[in-house]
Amino acid sequence: MGEDGLLRDEAVELLEEKEQLKHAMESRPVIDMARGVLMAGLACEPEEAWEVLVTVSQHANIKLREVAEAVTSAASGKPMPELLEKHLAIAVQSWQADRT
């Protein structure tokens, strides 16, 4: 591969990384709000709220941002999708069992 090909590959990688970082920055506020909702509701630490969100995301196979959006919407009275509600309940029960 010539120098032009290497530069092109590097440029593509940089553009992909830029898009990933942009998406992460856009998702961060809703994730932080969801952590706050869980911290207030469960009287837990920020790291524990993060672990609950990640557990729900992984077990439900739903993006973390979408889980966070559902948690924050539920805090303002919007019903949470049944699948997420189920996985959230399981994650909270597991978290509570680990605390004792």
Biopython code that builds the backbone (N, CA, C, O; Angstrom):
import numpy as np
from Bio.PDB.StructureBuilder import StructureBuilder

atoms = [
    (1, "MET", "N", (0.865, -1.180, 0.000)),
    (1, "MET", "CA", (0.000, 0.000, 0.000)),
    (1, "MET", "C", (0.898, 1.225, 0.000)),
    (1, "MET", "O", (1.872, 1.288, 0.749)),
    (2, "GLY", "N", (0.574, 2.182, -0.828)),
    (2, "GLY", "CA", (1.379, 3.385, -0.927)),
    (2, "GLY", "C", (1.067, 4.371, 0.187)),
    (2, "GLY", "O", (0.170, 4.168, 1.005)),
    (3, "GLU", "N", (1.836, 5.436, 0.185)),
    (3, "GLU", "CA", (1.665, 6.471, 1.214)),
    (3, "GLU", "C", (0.276, 7.098, 1.147)),
    (3, "GLU", "O", (-0.318, 7.403, 2.181)),
    (4, "ASP", "N", (-0.245, 7.292, -0.071)),
    (4, "ASP", "CA", (-1.591, 7.851, -0.232)),
    (4, "ASP", "C", (-2.645, 6.948, 0.414)),
    (4, "ASP", "O", (-3.575, 7.432, 1.060)),
    (5, "GLY", "N", (-2.492, 5.633, 0.233)),
    (5, "GLY", "CA", (-3.436, 4.684, 0.828)),
    (5, "GLY", "C", (-3.392, 4.718, 2.347)),
    (5, "GLY", "O", (-4.434, 4.651, 2.998)),
    (6, "LEU", "N", (-2.199, 4.822, 2.915)),
    (6, "LEU", "CA", (-2.055, 4.904, 4.370)),
    (6, "LEU", "C", (-2.693, 6.179, 4.917)),
    (6, "LEU", "O", (-3.385, 6.153, 5.934)),
    (7, "LEU", "N", (-2.449, 7.290, 4.229)),
    (7, "LEU", "CA", (-3.037, 8.564, 4.657)),
    (7, "LEU", "C", (-4.563, 8.513, 4.578)),
    (7, "LEU", "O", (-5.253, 9.031, 5.456)),
    (8, "ARG", "N", (-5.076, 7.896, 3.537)),
    (8, "ARG", "CA", (-6.525, 7.768, 3.371)),
    (8, "ARG", "C", (-7.110, 6.915, 4.500)),
    (8, "ARG", "O", (-8.144, 7.261, 5.072)),
    (9, "ASP", "N", (-6.448, 5.804, 4.817)),
    (9, "ASP", "CA", (-6.909, 4.940, 5.909)),
    (9, "ASP", "C", (-6.901, 5.681, 7.240)),
    (9, "ASP", "O", (-7.841, 5.564, 8.027)),
    (10, "GLU", "N", (-5.837, 6.445, 7.489)),
    (10, "GLU", "CA", (-5.748, 7.230, 8.727)),
    (10, "GLU", "C", (-6.852, 8.283, 8.783)),
    (10, "GLU", "O", (-7.433, 8.522, 9.841)),
    (11, "ALA", "N", (-7.136, 8.906, 7.654)),
    (11, "ALA", "CA", (-8.191, 9.929, 7.606)),
    (11, "ALA", "C", (-9.544, 9.308, 7.898)),
    (11, "ALA", "O", (-10.348, 9.895, 8.622)),
    (12, "VAL", "N", (-9.811, 8.132, 7.348)),
    (12, "VAL", "CA", (-11.079, 7.439, 7.598)),
    (12, "VAL", "C", (-11.198, 7.085, 9.073)),
    (12, "VAL", "O", (-12.254, 7.277, 9.674)),
    (13, "GLU", "N", (-10.125, 6.570, 9.659)),
    (13, "GLU", "CA", (-10.126, 6.222, 11.084)),
    (13, "GLU", "C", (-10.388, 7.451, 11.950)),
    (13, "GLU", "O", (-11.152, 7.388, 12.913)),
    (14, "LEU", "N", (-9.752, 8.566, 11.604)),
    (14, "LEU", "CA", (-9.951, 9.798, 12.374)),
    (14, "LEU", "C", (-11.391, 10.295, 12.270)),
    (14, "LEU", "O", (-11.962, 10.751, 13.261)),
    (15, "LEU", "N", (-11.976, 10.212, 11.091)),
    (15, "LEU", "CA", (-13.371, 10.624, 10.922)),
    (15, "LEU", "C", (-14.311, 9.732, 11.716)),
    (15, "LEU", "O", (-15.265, 10.223, 12.321)),
    (16, "GLU", "N", (-14.058, 8.429, 11.722)),
    (16, "GLU", "CA", (-14.889, 7.509, 12.497)),
    (16, "GLU", "C", (-14.770, 7.800, 13.982)),
    (16, "GLU", "O", (-15.774, 7.806, 14.693)),
    (17, "GLU", "N", (-13.549, 8.043, 14.461)),
    (17, "GLU", "CA", (-13.328, 8.361, 15.871)),
    (17, "GLU", "C", (-14.019, 9.670, 16.240)),
    (17, "GLU", "O", (-14.605, 9.785, 17.317)),
    (18, "LYS", "N", (-13.950, 10.648, 15.350)),
    (18, "LYS", "CA", (-14.619, 11.928, 15.592)),
    (18, "LYS", "C", (-16.119, 11.724, 15.760)),
    (18, "LYS", "O", (-16.722, 12.298, 16.667)),
    (19, "GLU", "N", (-16.730, 10.914, 14.897)),
    (19, "GLU", "CA", (-18.170, 10.645, 14.989)),
    (19, "GLU", "C", (-18.522, 9.922, 16.279)),
    (19, "GLU", "O", (-19.541, 10.220, 16.901)),
    (20, "GLN", "N", (-17.688, 8.977, 16.683)),
    (20, "GLN", "CA", (-17.926, 8.260, 17.935)),
    (20, "GLN", "C", (-17.853, 9.211, 19.125)),
    (20, "GLN", "O", (-18.692, 9.142, 20.024)),
    (21, "LEU", "N", (-16.874, 10.082, 19.139)),
    (21, "LEU", "CA", (-16.734, 11.053, 20.231)),
    (21, "LEU", "C", (-17.897, 12.045, 20.247)),
    (21, "LEU", "O", (-18.400, 12.405, 21.312)),
    (22, "LYS", "N", (-18.316, 12.478, 19.073)),
    (22, "LYS", "CA", (-19.453, 13.397, 18.970)),
    (22, "LYS", "C", (-20.709, 12.737, 19.536)),
    (22, "LYS", "O", (-21.455, 13.357, 20.295)),
    (23, "HIS", "N", (-20.937, 11.491, 19.169)),
    (23, "HIS", "CA", (-22.110, 10.760, 19.655)),
    (23, "HIS", "C", (-22.040, 10.584, 21.176)),
    (23, "HIS", "O", (-23.048, 10.720, 21.870)),
    (24, "ALA", "N", (-20.851, 10.282, 21.684)),
    (24, "ALA", "CA", (-20.684, 10.116, 23.129)),
    (24, "ALA", "C", (-20.982, 11.418, 23.866)),
    (24, "ALA", "O", (-21.619, 11.410, 24.919)),
    (25, "MET", "N", (-20.523, 12.522, 23.316)),
    (25, "MET", "CA", (-20.772, 13.821, 23.961)),
    (25, "MET", "C", (-22.260, 14.179, 23.940)),
    (25, "MET", "O", (-22.760, 14.803, 24.876)),
    (26, "GLU", "N", (-22.957, 13.792, 22.893)),
    (26, "GLU", "CA", (-24.389, 14.075, 22.813)),
    (26, "GLU", "C", (-25.182, 13.186, 23.769)),
    (26, "GLU", "O", (-26.225, 13.599, 24.274)),
    (27, "SER", "N", (-24.697, 11.976, 24.019)),
    (27, "SER", "CA", (-25.395, 11.027, 24.883)),
    (27, "SER", "C", (-25.141, 11.290, 26.361)),
    (27, "SER", "O", (-25.961, 10.927, 27.204)),
    (28, "ARG", "N", (-24.048, 11.897, 26.674)),
    (28, "ARG", "CA", (-23.615, 12.048, 28.072)),
    (28, "ARG", "C", (-24.636, 12.744, 28.972)),
    (28, "ARG", "O", (-24.872, 12.256, 30.077)),
    (29, "PRO", "N", (-25.254, 13.851, 28.567)),
    (29, "PRO", "CA", (-26.188, 14.521, 29.477)),
    (29, "PRO", "C", (-27.355, 13.631, 29.912)),
    (29, "PRO", "O", (-27.705, 13.627, 31.092)),
    (30, "VAL", "N", (-27.958, 12.887, 29.002)),
    (30, "VAL", "CA", (-29.096, 12.051, 29.378)),
    (30, "VAL", "C", (-28.641, 10.899, 30.272)),
    (30, "VAL", "O", (-29.378, 10.479, 31.163)),
    (31, "ILE", "N", (-27.445, 10.392, 30.042)),
    (31, "ILE", "CA", (-26.918, 9.327, 30.896)),
    (31, "ILE", "C", (-26.673, 9.868, 32.294)),
    (31, "ILE", "O", (-26.993, 9.205, 33.280)),
    (32, "ASP", "N", (-26.108, 11.065, 32.391)),
    (32, "ASP", "CA", (-25.885, 11.680, 33.705)),
    (32, "ASP", "C", (-27.205, 11.952, 34.430)),
    (32, "ASP", "O", (-27.297, 11.776, 35.644)),
    (33, "MET", "N", (-28.217, 12.377, 33.686)),
    (33, "MET", "CA", (-29.532, 12.606, 34.315)),
    (33, "MET", "C", (-30.106, 11.300, 34.841)),
    (33, "MET", "O", (-30.652, 11.260, 35.944)),
    (34, "ALA", "N", (-29.987, 10.236, 34.065)),
    (34, "ALA", "CA", (-30.496, 8.930, 34.498)),
    (34, "ALA", "C", (-29.749, 8.452, 35.740)),
    (34, "ALA", "O", (-30.354, 7.880, 36.647)),
    (35, "ARG", "N", (-28.451, 8.682, 35.783)),
    (35, "ARG", "CA", (-27.694, 8.322, 36.986)),
    (35, "ARG", "C", (-28.231, 9.089, 38.185)),
    (35, "ARG", "O", (-28.370, 8.533, 39.274)),
    (36, "GLY", "N", (-28.531, 10.359, 37.983)),
    (36, "GLY", "CA", (-29.084, 11.167, 39.078)),
    (36, "GLY", "C", (-30.431, 10.651, 39.544)),
    (36, "GLY", "O", (-30.706, 10.615, 40.744)),
    (37, "VAL", "N", (-31.273, 10.251, 38.602)),
    (37, "VAL", "CA", (-32.589, 9.691, 38.947)),
    (37, "VAL", "C", (-32.406, 8.445, 39.797)),
    (37, "VAL", "O", (-33.066, 8.281, 40.823)),
    (38, "LEU", "N", (-31.499, 7.561, 39.363)),
    (38, "LEU", "CA", (-31.270, 6.331, 40.122)),
    (38, "LEU", "C", (-30.637, 6.618, 41.476)),
    (38, "LEU", "O", (-30.992, 5.984, 42.470)),
    (39, "MET", "N", (-29.715, 7.555, 41.528)),
    (39, "MET", "CA", (-29.081, 7.909, 42.797)),
    (39, "MET", "C", (-30.114, 8.406, 43.796)),
    (39, "MET", "O", (-30.076, 8.043, 44.972)),
    (40, "ALA", "N", (-31.039, 9.238, 43.324)),
    (40, "ALA", "CA", (-32.079, 9.770, 44.215)),
    (40, "ALA", "C", (-33.062, 8.675, 44.615)),
    (40, "ALA", "O", (-33.458, 8.582, 45.777)),
    (41, "GLY", "N", (-33.448, 7.856, 43.659)),
    (41, "GLY", "CA", (-34.445, 6.826, 43.936)),
    (41, "GLY", "C", (-33.933, 5.663, 44.759)),
    (41, "GLY", "O", (-34.676, 5.066, 45.538)),
    (42, "LEU", "N", (-32.667, 5.346, 44.585)),
    (42, "LEU", "CA", (-32.096, 4.176, 45.266)),
    (42, "LEU", "C", (-31.175, 4.550, 46.424)),
    (42, "LEU", "O", (-30.694, 3.677, 47.147)),
    (43, "ALA", "N", (-30.935, 5.828, 46.594)),
    (43, "ALA", "CA", (-29.968, 6.300, 47.595)),
    (43, "ALA", "C", (-28.626, 5.585, 47.392)),
    (43, "ALA", "O", (-28.072, 4.987, 48.314)),
    (44, "CYS", "N", (-28.128, 5.667, 46.158)),
    (44, "CYS", "CA", (-26.877, 4.985, 45.840)),
    (44, "CYS", "C", (-25.829, 5.986, 45.362)),
    (44, "CYS", "O", (-26.114, 7.161, 45.132)),
    (45, "GLU", "N", (-24.631, 5.486, 45.224)),
    (45, "GLU", "CA", (-23.506, 6.291, 44.751)),
    (45, "GLU", "C", (-23.533, 6.374, 43.220)),
    (45, "GLU", "O", (-24.160, 5.540, 42.566)),
    (46, "PRO", "N", (-22.853, 7.376, 42.647)),
    (46, "PRO", "CA", (-22.827, 7.509, 41.182)),
    (46, "PRO", "C", (-22.334, 6.246, 40.465)),
    (46, "PRO", "O", (-22.885, 5.867, 39.432)),
    (47, "GLU", "N", (-21.311, 5.602, 41.004)),
    (47, "GLU", "CA", (-20.774, 4.396, 40.373)),
    (47, "GLU", "C", (-21.802, 3.270, 40.398)),
    (47, "GLU", "O", (-21.895, 2.491, 39.450)),
    (48, "GLU", "N", (-22.572, 3.183, 41.478)),
    (48, "GLU", "CA", (-23.589, 2.139, 41.579)),
    (48, "GLU", "C", (-24.711, 2.384, 40.573)),
    (48, "GLU", "O", (-25.203, 1.446, 39.945)),
    (49, "ALA", "N", (-25.110, 3.638, 40.424)),
    (49, "ALA", "CA", (-26.142, 3.968, 39.433)),
    (49, "ALA", "C", (-25.642, 3.644, 38.031)),
    (49, "ALA", "O", (-26.397, 3.142, 37.198)),
    (50, "TRP", "N", (-24.372, 3.932, 37.771)),
    (50, "TRP", "CA", (-23.771, 3.610, 36.480)),
    (50, "TRP", "C", (-23.834, 2.103, 36.234)),
    (50, "TRP", "O", (-24.205, 1.661, 35.147)),
    (51, "GLU", "N", (-23.473, 1.327, 37.242)),
    (51, "GLU", "CA", (-23.480, -0.135, 37.113)),
    (51, "GLU", "C", (-24.891, -0.660, 36.821)),
    (51, "GLU", "O", (-25.052, -1.582, 36.022)),
    (52, "VAL", "N", (-25.901, -0.086, 37.457)),
    (52, "VAL", "CA", (-27.279, -0.505, 37.198)),
    (52, "VAL", "C", (-27.643, -0.215, 35.744)),
    (52, "VAL", "O", (-28.216, -1.069, 35.067)),
    (53, "LEU", "N", (-27.315, 0.985, 35.261)),
    (53, "LEU", "CA", (-27.621, 1.337, 33.867)),
    (53, "LEU", "C", (-26.912, 0.411, 32.880)),
    (53, "LEU", "O", (-27.513, -0.049, 31.910)),
    (54, "VAL", "N", (-25.643, 0.146, 33.132)),
    (54, "VAL", "CA", (-24.869, -0.715, 32.232)),
    (54, "VAL", "C", (-25.426, -2.137, 32.256)),
    (54, "VAL", "O", (-25.520, -2.782, 31.212)),
    (55, "THR", "N", (-25.792, -2.625, 33.430)),
    (55, "THR", "CA", (-26.353, -3.970, 33.548)),
    (55, "THR", "C", (-27.643, -4.088, 32.744)),
    (55, "THR", "O", (-27.843, -5.060, 32.016)),
    (56, "VAL", "N", (-28.516, -3.094, 32.880)),
    (56, "VAL", "CA", (-29.767, -3.107, 32.125)),
    (56, "VAL", "C", (-29.471, -3.087, 30.632)),
    (56, "VAL", "O", (-30.061, -3.851, 29.869)),
    (57, "SER", "N", (-28.566, -2.222, 30.217)),
    (57, "SER", "CA", (-28.212, -2.109, 28.800)),
    (57, "SER", "C", (-27.699, -3.431, 28.246)),
    (57, "SER", "O", (-28.110, -3.863, 27.168)),
    (58, "GLN", "N", (-26.812, -4.062, 28.978)),
    (58, "GLN", "CA", (-26.218, -5.310, 28.503)),
    (58, "GLN", "C", (-27.231, -6.449, 28.478)),
    (58, "GLN", "O", (-27.296, -7.202, 27.506)),
    (59, "HIS", "N", (-28.017, -6.579, 29.536)),
    (59, "HIS", "CA", (-28.949, -7.702, 29.616)),
    (59, "HIS", "C", (-30.151, -7.529, 28.680)),
    (59, "HIS", "O", (-30.691, -8.514, 28.176)),
    (60, "ALA", "N", (-30.560, -6.301, 28.452)),
    (60, "ALA", "CA", (-31.685, -6.052, 27.548)),
    (60, "ALA", "C", (-31.215, -5.892, 26.107)),
    (60, "ALA", "O", (-32.026, -5.837, 25.183)),
    (61, "ASN", "N", (-29.893, -5.817, 25.923)),
    (61, "ASN", "CA", (-29.299, -5.614, 24.600)),
    (61, "ASN", "C", (-29.843, -4.336, 23.949)),
    (61, "ASN", "O", (-30.228, -4.313, 22.780)),
    (62, "ILE", "N", (-29.855, -3.280, 24.763)),
    (62, "ILE", "CA", (-30.321, -1.964, 24.321)),
    (62, "ILE", "C", (-29.226, -0.959, 24.637)),
    (62, "ILE", "O", (-28.588, -1.040, 25.687)),
    (63, "LYS", "N", (-29.010, -0.029, 23.748)),
    (63, "LYS", "CA", (-27.957, 0.966, 23.945)),
    (63, "LYS", "C", (-28.153, 1.707, 25.271)),
    (63, "LYS", "O", (-29.277, 1.983, 25.691)),
    (64, "LEU", "N", (-27.038, 2.015, 25.906)),
    (64, "LEU", "CA", (-27.055, 2.692, 27.198)),
    (64, "LEU", "C", (-27.836, 4.006, 27.129)),
    (64, "LEU", "O", (-28.596, 4.331, 28.041)),
    (65, "ARG", "N", (-27.645, 4.755, 26.046)),
    (65, "ARG", "CA", (-28.354, 6.022, 25.880)),
    (65, "ARG", "C", (-29.862, 5.807, 25.893)),
    (65, "ARG", "O", (-30.594, 6.599, 26.487)),
    (66, "GLU", "N", (-30.337, 4.739, 25.240)),
    (66, "GLU", "CA", (-31.770, 4.458, 25.194)),
    (66, "GLU", "C", (-32.305, 4.058, 26.564)),
    (66, "GLU", "O", (-33.424, 4.422, 26.926)),
    (67, "VAL", "N", (-31.516, 3.318, 27.318)),
    (67, "VAL", "CA", (-31.907, 2.966, 28.688)),
    (67, "VAL", "C", (-32.008, 4.243, 29.519)),
    (67, "VAL", "O", (-32.968, 4.434, 30.265)),
    (68, "ALA", "N", (-31.021, 5.103, 29.383)),
    (68, "ALA", "CA", (-31.005, 6.358, 30.138)),
    (68, "ALA", "C", (-32.215, 7.224, 29.775)),
    (68, "ALA", "O", (-32.835, 7.823, 30.653)),
    (69, "GLU", "N", (-32.546, 7.290, 28.498)),
    (69, "GLU", "CA", (-33.709, 8.071, 28.069)),
    (69, "GLU", "C", (-34.992, 7.516, 28.691)),
    (69, "GLU", "O", (-35.861, 8.280, 29.111)),
    (70, "ALA", "N", (-35.106, 6.197, 28.749)),
    (70, "ALA", "CA", (-36.299, 5.575, 29.342)),
    (70, "ALA", "C", (-36.380, 5.870, 30.835)),
    (70, "ALA", "O", (-37.465, 6.132, 31.354)),
    (71, "VAL", "N", (-35.248, 5.831, 31.529)),
    (71, "VAL", "CA", (-35.231, 6.110, 32.971)),
    (71, "VAL", "C", (-35.628, 7.557, 33.234)),
    (71, "VAL", "O", (-36.440, 7.826, 34.120)),
    (72, "THR", "N", (-35.066, 8.487, 32.474)),
    (72, "THR", "CA", (-35.399, 9.891, 32.706)),
    (72, "THR", "C", (-36.845, 10.194, 32.321)),
    (72, "THR", "O", (-37.507, 10.995, 32.982)),
    (73, "SER", "N", (-37.335, 9.567, 31.266)),
    (73, "SER", "CA", (-38.737, 9.760, 30.878)),
    (73, "SER", "C", (-39.678, 9.208, 31.939)),
    (73, "SER", "O", (-40.702, 9.815, 32.254)),
    (74, "ALA", "N", (-39.319, 8.046, 32.489)),
    (74, "ALA", "CA", (-40.151, 7.439, 33.538)),
    (74, "ALA", "C", (-40.188, 8.329, 34.781)),
    (74, "ALA", "O", (-41.201, 8.387, 35.478)),
    (75, "ALA", "N", (-39.090, 9.015, 35.051)),
    (75, "ALA", "CA", (-39.050, 9.904, 36.214)),
    (75, "ALA", "C", (-40.003, 11.077, 36.049)),
    (75, "ALA", "O", (-40.440, 11.672, 37.035)),
    (76, "SER", "N", (-40.325, 11.411, 34.804)),
    (76, "SER", "CA", (-41.261, 12.510, 34.560)),
    (76, "SER", "C", (-42.661, 12.007, 34.235)),
    (76, "SER", "O", (-43.501, 12.766, 33.751)),
    (77, "GLY", "N", (-42.915, 10.704, 34.506)),
    (77, "GLY", "CA", (-44.263, 10.180, 34.397)),
    (77, "GLY", "C", (-44.580, 9.370, 33.156)),
    (77, "GLY", "O", (-45.674, 8.814, 33.053)),
    (78, "LYS", "N", (-43.657, 9.287, 32.213)),
    (78, "LYS", "CA", (-43.910, 8.508, 30.998)),
    (78, "LYS", "C", (-43.658, 7.027, 31.299)),
    (78, "LYS", "O", (-42.644, 6.686, 31.909)),
    (79, "PRO", "N", (-44.562, 6.153, 30.882)),
    (79, "PRO", "CA", (-44.358, 4.725, 31.153)),
    (79, "PRO", "C", (-43.085, 4.192, 30.483)),
    (79, "PRO", "O", (-42.759, 4.549, 29.351)),
    (80, "MET", "N", (-42.388, 3.336, 31.210)),
    (80, "MET", "CA", (-41.183, 2.713, 30.676)),
    (80, "MET", "C", (-41.582, 1.469, 29.883)),
    (80, "MET", "O", (-42.496, 0.750, 30.287)),
    (81, "PRO", "N", (-40.915, 1.209, 28.770)),
    (81, "PRO", "CA", (-41.204, -0.032, 28.039)),
    (81, "PRO", "C", (-41.076, -1.239, 28.974)),
    (81, "PRO", "O", (-40.184, -1.296, 29.820)),
    (82, "GLU", "N", (-41.974, -2.186, 28.804)),
    (82, "GLU", "CA", (-42.051, -3.336, 29.708)),
    (82, "GLU", "C", (-40.727, -4.093, 29.811)),
    (82, "GLU", "O", (-40.318, -4.482, 30.905)),
    (83, "LEU", "N", (-40.060, -4.302, 28.681)),
    (83, "LEU", "CA", (-38.790, -5.015, 28.687)),
    (83, "LEU", "C", (-37.758, -4.307, 29.560)),
    (83, "LEU", "O", (-37.068, -4.941, 30.358)),
    (84, "LEU", "N", (-37.659, -2.993, 29.401)),
    (84, "LEU", "CA", (-36.700, -2.232, 30.201)),
    (84, "LEU", "C", (-37.085, -2.229, 31.667)),
    (84, "LEU", "O", (-36.225, -2.336, 32.541)),
    (85, "GLU", "N", (-38.369, -2.109, 31.937)),
    (85, "GLU", "CA", (-38.834, -2.116, 33.320)),
    (85, "GLU", "C", (-38.453, -3.433, 34.004)),
    (85, "GLU", "O", (-38.018, -3.444, 35.155)),
    (86, "LYS", "N", (-38.621, -4.523, 33.286)),
    (86, "LYS", "CA", (-38.273, -5.844, 33.814)),
    (86, "LYS", "C", (-36.779, -5.933, 34.104)),
    (86, "LYS", "O", (-36.377, -6.363, 35.186)),
    (87, "HIS", "N", (-35.957, -5.528, 33.139)),
    (87, "HIS", "CA", (-34.508, -5.604, 33.315)),
    (87, "HIS", "C", (-34.019, -4.637, 34.389)),
    (87, "HIS", "O", (-33.074, -4.946, 35.114)),
    (88, "LEU", "N", (-34.648, -3.483, 34.495)),
    (88, "LEU", "CA", (-34.281, -2.542, 35.545)),
    (88, "LEU", "C", (-34.592, -3.129, 36.917)),
    (88, "LEU", "O", (-33.777, -3.026, 37.834)),
    (89, "ALA", "N", (-35.747, -3.735, 37.063)),
    (89, "ALA", "CA", (-36.116, -4.351, 38.342)),
    (89, "ALA", "C", (-35.123, -5.443, 38.723)),
    (89, "ALA", "O", (-34.719, -5.536, 39.883)),
    (90, "ILE", "N", (-34.731, -6.262, 37.769)),
    (90, "ILE", "CA", (-33.760, -7.329, 38.039)),
    (90, "ILE", "C", (-32.408, -6.743, 38.434)),
    (90, "ILE", "O", (-31.777, -7.224, 39.375)),
    (91, "ALA", "N", (-31.955, -5.704, 37.720)),
    (91, "ALA", "CA", (-30.666, -5.073, 38.020)),
    (91, "ALA", "C", (-30.680, -4.440, 39.402)),
    (91, "ALA", "O", (-29.694, -4.521, 40.136)),
    (92, "VAL", "N", (-31.794, -3.810, 39.759)),
    (92, "VAL", "CA", (-31.895, -3.178, 41.086)),
    (92, "VAL", "C", (-31.904, -4.247, 42.175)),
    (92, "VAL", "O", (-31.243, -4.087, 43.201)),
    (93, "GLN", "N", (-32.643, -5.329, 41.966)),
    (93, "GLN", "CA", (-32.666, -6.419, 42.951)),
    (93, "GLN", "C", (-31.269, -7.002, 43.137)),
    (93, "GLN", "O", (-30.851, -7.270, 44.263)),
    (94, "SER", "N", (-30.556, -7.194, 42.049)),
    (94, "SER", "CA", (-29.196, -7.715, 42.122)),
    (94, "SER", "C", (-28.276, -6.749, 42.870)),
    (94, "SER", "O", (-27.477, -7.164, 43.710)),
    (95, "TRP", "N", (-28.395, -5.470, 42.558)),
    (95, "TRP", "CA", (-27.598, -4.447, 43.231)),
    (95, "TRP", "C", (-27.885, -4.437, 44.723)),
    (95, "TRP", "O", (-26.960, -4.366, 45.532)),
    (96, "GLN", "N", (-29.169, -4.509, 45.097)),
    (96, "GLN", "CA", (-29.545, -4.501, 46.501)),
    (96, "GLN", "C", (-29.024, -5.745, 47.215)),
    (96, "GLN", "O", (-28.584, -5.658, 48.361)),
    (97, "ALA", "N", (-29.068, -6.888, 46.559)),
    (97, "ALA", "CA", (-28.568, -8.122, 47.161)),
    (97, "ALA", "C", (-27.059, -8.032, 47.400)),
    (97, "ALA", "O", (-26.553, -8.545, 48.399)),
    (98, "ASP", "N", (-26.347, -7.382, 46.485)),
    (98, "ASP", "CA", (-24.905, -7.234, 46.637)),
    (98, "ASP", "C", (-24.533, -6.277, 47.768)),
    (98, "ASP", "O", (-23.437, -6.369, 48.321)),
    (99, "ARG", "N", (-25.424, -5.371, 48.110)),
    (99, "ARG", "CA", (-25.163, -4.382, 49.171)),
    (99, "ARG", "C", (-25.193, -5.017, 50.554)),
    (99, "ARG", "O", (-24.526, -4.546, 51.475)),
    (100, "THR", "N", (-25.965, -6.082, 50.695)),
    (100, "THR", "CA", (-26.139, -6.668, 52.034)),
    (100, "THR", "C", (-25.144, -7.750, 52.334)),
    (100, "THR", "O", (-25.170, -8.330, 53.420)),
]
sb = StructureBuilder()
sb.init_structure("model")
sb.init_model(0)
sb.init_chain("A")
sb.init_seg("    ")
for serial, (resi, resn, name, xyz) in enumerate(atoms, 1):
    if name == "N":
        sb.init_residue(resn, " ", resi, " ")
    sb.init_atom(name, np.array(xyz, "f"), 0.0, 1.0, " ", f" {name:<3s}", serial, name[0])
structure = sb.get_structure()
